[in-house]
Amino acid sequence: MRYQFEMTLRRAEGALVRVLGTTERRGFRPLSFEGDTPDGGDRWNLRMTVESDRAPAALQGQLAKLYDCLSVEVSPCR
């Protein structure tokens, strides 16, 4: 199944690397990334599409534990 994760991250060095590493270690394959930064903001809005047979709650919980991750929401892709 494919899932879309919408996250808000702190703009910190290595934040994307930590998100990608956590995603792959939990058995999810990243398919696409899209992100933006509000003007003058210190945060990133990131949308990541992944594929896996695992339940998305497993990854959602792990991403939420990352220091750089301020919020994470998941939804199935259509």
VONULO-418140 format. One record per atom (N, C-alpha, C): residue in three letters; atom name; x, y, z; residue number from 1. Coordinates in pm, 1 decimal, decimal comma. Example, Ala and Ser with C-alpha at 12.3 -4.5 7.8 and 13.67 -1.06 7.14 Angstrom:
BEGIN
R   resn   name          u          v          w   resi
R    ala      N     1319,0     -569,0      780,0      1
R    ala     CA     1230,0     -450,0      780,0      1
R    ala      C     1320,0     -330,0      780,0      1
R    ser      N     1285,0     -225,0      708,0      2
R    ser     CA     1367,0     -106,0      714,0      2
R    ser      C     1290,0        3,0      787,0      2
//
This chain:
BEGIN
R   resn   name          u          v          w   resi
R    met      N       83,7     -118,0        0,0      1
R    met     CA        0,0        0,0        0,0      1
R    met      C       88,5      124,7        0,0      1
R    arg      N       31,4      230,2      -48,3      2
R    arg     CA      100,5      359,3      -47,9      2
R    arg      C       33,6      452,7       51,9      2
R    tyr      N      118,4      528,8      119,5      3
R    tyr     CA       70,2      622,9      220,2      3
R    tyr      C      138,7      757,0      199,7      3
R    gln      N       69,8      860,2      239,4      4
R    gln     CA      127,1      994,4      233,5      4
R    gln      C      139,6     1049,0      375,5      4
R    phe      N      261,1     1092,3      408,2      5
R    phe     CA      289,2     1150,9      538,5      5
R    phe      C      309,5     1300,4      520,5      5
R    glu      N      238,1     1379,0      598,8      6
R    glu     CA      256,4     1523,8      598,4      6
R    glu      C      316,3     1561,7      732,2      6
R    met      N      434,0     1625,3      725,3      7
R    met     CA      508,9     1656,1      846,8      7
R    met      C      547,4     1802,6      851,6      7
R    thr      N      564,7     1850,4      972,3      8
R    thr     CA      625,4     1980,2      996,6      8
R    thr      C      754,1     1952,9     1072,8      8
R    leu      N      865,2     1999,8     1016,2      9
R    leu     CA      996,8     1975,3     1074,4      9
R    leu      C     1064,5     2105,8     1110,5      9
R    arg      N     1149,3     2100,4     1211,8     10
R    arg     CA     1237,6     2213,5     1239,9     10
R    arg      C     1341,0     2220,2     1128,6     10
R    arg      N     1380,1     2339,4     1089,0     11
R    arg     CA     1487,1     2353,1      990,2     11
R    arg      C     1619,5     2333,4     1062,4     11
R    ala      N     1663,8     2211,3     1067,0     12
R    ala     CA     1787,8     2176,1     1136,2     12
R    ala      C     1872,4     2089,4     1043,8     12
R    glu      N     2001,8     2104,3     1057,8     13
R    glu     CA     2093,4     2023,4      978,4     13
R    glu      C     2069,9     1876,1     1008,9     13
R    gly      N     2052,6     1796,1      905,2     14
R    gly     CA     2032,9     1652,9      920,9     14
R    gly      C     1889,7     1608,6      942,8     14
R    ala      N     1794,7     1700,6      947,1     15
R    ala     CA     1655,3     1662,8      973,6     15
R    ala      C     1601,5     1568,1      866,0     15
R    leu      N     1627,3     1598,3      740,0     16
R    leu     CA     1577,6     1512,4      632,1     16
R    leu      C     1645,7     1375,7      634,3     16
R    val      N     1773,0     1373,5      668,1     17
R    val     CA     1846,1     1247,5      676,4     17
R    val      C     1786,2     1159,8      786,5     17
R    arg      N     1752,1     1219,3      898,7     18
R    arg     CA     1691,2     1142,7     1008,5     18
R    arg      C     1554,3     1088,4      967,6     18
R    val      N     1475,8     1168,3      896,3     19
R    val     CA     1344,3     1122,5      850,2     19
R    val      C     1360,7     1006,6      752,2     19
R    leu      N     1450,8     1020,3      656,1     20
R    leu     CA     1472,8      913,5      557,7     20
R    leu      C     1525,2      786,2      623,4     20
R    gly      N     1621,0      800,0      712,8     21
R    gly     CA     1677,0      683,7      780,9     21
R    gly      C     1572,0      608,8      860,8     21
R    thr      N     1491,4      682,4      934,3     22
R    thr     CA     1385,1      621,3     1013,9     22
R    thr      C     1285,1      550,6      922,9     22
R    thr      N     1251,6      613,9      812,3     23
R    thr     CA     1156,0      556,5      717,4     23
R    thr      C     1206,3      423,8      662,8     23
R    glu      N     1330,2      420,4      619,5     24
R    glu     CA     1384,4      297,1      562,2     24
R    glu      C     1405,1      188,5      667,6     24
R    arg      N     1449,9      225,9      786,2     25
R    arg     CA     1471,0      125,8      891,9     25
R    arg      C     1339,7       60,6      936,2     25
R    arg      N     1229,6      130,3      922,3     26
R    arg     CA     1098,7       76,8      962,1     26
R    arg      C     1032,9       -3,4      851,0     26
R    gly      N     1102,9      -24,2      738,9     27
R    gly     CA     1050,4     -109,8      631,9     27
R    gly      C      960,2      -38,5      533,2     27
R    phe      N      972,9       93,0      521,6     28
R    phe     CA      894,8      170,9      425,9     28
R    phe      C      987,7      220,4      316,1     28
R    arg      N      940,7      218,5      193,9     29
R    arg     CA     1021,8      264,6       81,3     29
R    arg      C      974,0      403,6       38,1     29
R    pro      N     1057,9      505,4       53,2     30
R    pro     CA     1019,5      640,2        9,4     30
R    pro      C     1006,2      644,8     -142,3     30
R    leu      N      898,0      702,5     -190,4     31
R    leu     CA      874,8      715,7     -333,9     31
R    leu      C      890,7      859,1     -380,9     31
R    ser      N      847,3      954,1     -298,5     32
R    ser     CA      860,9     1094,2     -338,3     32
R    ser      C      861,9     1184,5     -215,4     32
R    phe      N      925,9     1299,0     -233,0     33
R    phe     CA      933,2     1403,6     -132,2     33
R    phe      C      891,9     1534,3     -196,8     33
R    glu      N      821,4     1614,2     -121,1     34
R    glu     CA      787,8     1749,3     -165,9     34
R    glu      C      783,9     1836,5      -41,4     34
R    gly      N      842,9     1952,1      -48,3     35
R    gly     CA      845,2     2035,8       69,9     35
R    gly      C      856,7     2182,6       37,5     35
R    asp      N      827,2     2263,2      136,2     36
R    asp     CA      843,5     2407,1      123,0     36
R    asp      C      868,4     2467,3      260,5     36
R    thr      N      915,4     2589,9      258,7     37
R    thr     CA      942,5     2663,9      381,0     37
R    thr      C      864,4     2794,1      374,7     37
R    pro      N      781,2     2820,5      474,8     38
R    pro     CA      712,5     2950,2      476,9     38
R    pro      C      816,2     3063,2      481,4     38
R    asp      N      784,2     3176,3      422,0     39
R    asp     CA      875,9     3290,0      417,8     39
R    asp      C      927,1     3325,7      556,3     39
R    gly      N     1058,8     3328,4      569,3     40
R    gly     CA     1120,1     3366,4      696,3     40
R    gly      C     1097,4     3267,6      808,0     40
R    gly      N     1046,9     3150,4      774,3     41
R    gly     CA     1014,4     3052,7      877,2     41
R    gly      C     1132,8     2967,8      918,8     41
R    asp      N     1119,3     2906,2     1033,1     42
R    asp     CA     1222,1     2816,1     1082,8     42
R    asp      C     1172,8     2671,3     1078,1     42
R    arg      N     1074,8     2645,5      991,1     43
R    arg     CA     1015,4     2511,7      979,5     43
R    arg      C     1003,6     2471,6      833,7     43
R    trp      N      996,3     2341,8      811,1     44
R    trp     CA      971,4     2286,3      679,2     44
R    trp      C      838,2     2214,1      682,4     44
R    asn      N      762,5     2231,2      577,2     45
R    asn     CA      643,0     2150,1      555,6     45
R    asn      C      682,9     2045,5      453,6     45
R    leu      N      675,5     1919,6      490,8     46
R    leu     CA      723,9     1810,3      407,0     46
R    leu      C      612,1     1711,6      380,8     46
R    arg      N      598,2     1672,3      254,6     47
R    arg     CA      502,8     1568,4      215,8     47
R    arg      C      584,2     1453,2      157,4     47
R    met      N      567,6     1335,0      213,9     48
R    met     CA      644,5     1218,5      171,6     48
R    met      C      547,8     1105,4      138,2     48
R    thr      N      564,6     1046,1       21,7     49
R    thr     CA      485,9      929,7      -18,3     49
R    thr      C      573,6      806,4       -3,0     49
R    val      N      520,0      704,2       63,3     50
R    val     CA      595,2      581,4       88,0     50
R    val      C      511,8      460,8       47,2     50
R    glu      N      579,9      347,6       37,2     51
R    glu     CA      513,2      222,4        3,2     51
R    glu      C      559,5      115,4      101,2     51
R    ser      N      464,6       34,2      150,2     52
R    ser     CA      498,8      -74,7      241,8     52
R    ser      C      376,3     -160,5      267,6     52
R    asp      N      403,0     -283,1      310,9     53
R    asp     CA      294,8     -371,7      354,6     53
R    asp      C      267,1     -354,1      503,1     53
R    arg      N      351,9     -278,5      571,0     54
R    arg     CA      337,4     -256,1      714,7     54
R    arg      C      230,5     -150,3      742,7     54
R    ala      N      180,8     -150,9      864,4     55
R    ala     CA       81,7      -51,3      905,7     55
R    ala      C      149,4       85,1      916,5     55
R    pro      N       87,1      190,4      868,3     56
R    pro     CA      149,9      322,4      870,7     56
R    pro      C      168,7      377,9     1011,6     56
R    ala      N       92,9      329,1     1107,6     57
R    ala     CA      106,4      377,9     1245,5     57
R    ala      C      245,6      347,7     1301,4     57
R    ala      N      308,3      239,7     1252,9     58
R    ala     CA      442,7      205,1     1299,3     58
R    ala      C      541,5      316,2     1265,5     58
R    leu      N      533,5      367,4     1144,2     59
R    leu     CA      623,6      475,4     1102,7     59
R    leu      C      580,1      608,9     1163,0     59
R    gln      N      452,7      633,2     1168,6     60
R    gln     CA      403,6      759,4     1223,4     60
R    gln      C      452,7      779,4     1366,5     60
R    gly      N      446,5      676,2     1448,2     61
R    gly     CA      491,3      684,9     1586,2     61
R    gly      C      640,5      711,6     1597,0     61
R    gln      N      719,4      648,1     1510,5     62
R    gln     CA      864,3      667,7     1514,7     62
R    gln      C      903,9      806,3     1466,3     62
R    leu      N      837,8      856,3     1362,4     63
R    leu     CA      867,9      990,9     1313,8     63
R    leu      C      831,7     1096,0     1418,7     63
R    ala      N      721,5     1073,6     1487,9     64
R    ala     CA      678,2     1168,9     1590,2     64
R    ala      C      778,6     1178,6     1704,9     64
R    lys      N      857,7     1075,3     1726,4     65
R    lys     CA      957,4     1075,0     1832,7     65
R    lys      C     1083,6     1154,0     1797,3     65
R    leu      N     1103,3     1181,2     1668,8     66
R    leu     CA     1222,4     1255,9     1627,4     66
R    leu      C     1216,1     1398,4     1681,2     66
R    tyr      N     1326,7     1446,4     1731,1     67
R    tyr     CA     1334,2     1581,5     1786,8     67
R    tyr      C     1293,3     1686,7     1683,8     67
R    asp      N     1331,6     1666,7     1559,2     68
R    asp     CA     1305,0     1765,0     1454,1     68
R    asp      C     1160,4     1765,3     1406,9     68
R    cys      N     1085,2     1660,0     1436,6     69
R    cys     CA      948,9     1645,6     1386,5     69
R    cys      C      850,6     1709,1     1485,2     69
R    leu      N      782,1     1813,3     1440,2     70
R    leu     CA      685,6     1883,3     1524,6     70
R    leu      C      544,6     1825,0     1511,7     70
R    ser      N      512,1     1773,9     1392,6     71
R    ser     CA      382,0     1708,4     1372,5     71
R    ser      C      392,5     1613,7     1255,1     71
R    val      N      310,7     1509,7     1258,0     72
R    val     CA      307,5     1413,5     1148,1     72
R    val      C      166,2     1358,3     1135,8     72
R    glu      N      115,6     1358,3     1013,1     73
R    glu     CA      -16,6     1302,9      982,3     73
R    glu      C       -0,8     1206,0      865,8     73
R    val      N      -80,8     1102,4      866,4     74
R    val     CA      -72,0     1001,8      760,9     74
R    val      C     -209,4      980,7      699,2     74
R    ser      N     -209,1      952,4      567,5     75
R    ser     CA     -332,1      919,4      498,1     75
R    ser      C     -299,0      820,9      385,1     75
R    pro      N     -391,3      732,4      352,4     76
R    pro     CA     -366,4      639,5      241,4     76
R    pro      C     -372,4      713,7      108,3     76
R    cys      N     -291,6      670,8       12,7     77
R    cys     CA     -296,0      729,0     -121,4     77
R    cys      C     -406,0      658,3     -200,9     77
R    arg      N     -466,5      734,4     -286,4     78
R    arg     CA     -575,1      677,3     -370,2     78
R    arg      C     -522,2      629,9     -501,8     78
//
